[in-house]
Amino acid sequence: MRSAYLEENSGQTDGFLRKVEEIKVARTLAQADSGKVFMLSSAAGAFSITLPTASNGIDGMEYEFCVEEETPTAAITLAAGSAIISLVMKDAGGNASNSTVGTQVSNIVIGTSAQKGDWIKMVYYSGEWNAICLSGIDDAVTTS
């Protein structure tokens, strides 16, 4: 039987390629987006990316976000709808001051001082988002 994983529109990568999409405007992510890497640019202005919530998330969903724009034009918010995000963060300031440390948050905010290549990985499990972030600029990524 012929394998479909190399066909461009098959949606299958068989572990060889990652699905990568650019996001420039507000968007709501779905289960079908799990496993994708999203390249972020706010050249057209501030926007939010809405994550699946505690009521519709499915264990194992995973998204990765990479800042594509040097010093974004406006803030980009990853919004969970309620305080269900736990974040561990390390930035160029050498600290983890924006980590959530036991107090979950509703949003991760990528600010205008972020740099191309700043990275956030999020995994959904048991009603909450677990996230890690690496940033080249001190306090470029914050929470609310």
PEURMO-V853416 format. One record per residue. RES is the residue in one letter. PSI is psi in whole degrees, -180 to 180 (* if undefined). Layout:
res = (RES RES)
psi = (PSI PSI)
This chain:
res = (M R S A Y L E E N S G Q T D G F L R K V E E I K V A R T L A Q A D S G K V F M L S S A A G A F S I T L P T A S N G I D G M E Y E F C V E E E T P T A A I T L A A G S A I I S L V M K D A G G N A S N S T V G T Q V S N I V I G T S A Q K G D W I K M V Y Y S G E W N A I C L S G I D D A V T T S)
psi = (140 135 141 -1 -21 -8 130 -40 12 -22 0 139 -8 31 0 -33 147 145 126 131 148 140 124 -11 170 142 148 124 152 173 -37 -18 -6 139 -7 155 129 124 123 134 130 30 -28 1 171 147 168 148 118 124 157 144 179 -29 -20 6 155 130 132 -10 143 132 148 143 133 130 122 -18 129 130 83 147 -37 168 149 126 129 110 124 -9 -22 173 78 17 126 126 134 125 143 129 -180 -17 -5 14 175 34 -24 4 153 -22 59 -10 105 155 169 -27 148 127 121 110 178 -7 -1 160 154 129 -14 140 137 131 133 135 133 131 132 45 9 162 131 126 151 149 138 130 142 -5 134 126 24 -25 126 -178 162 *)
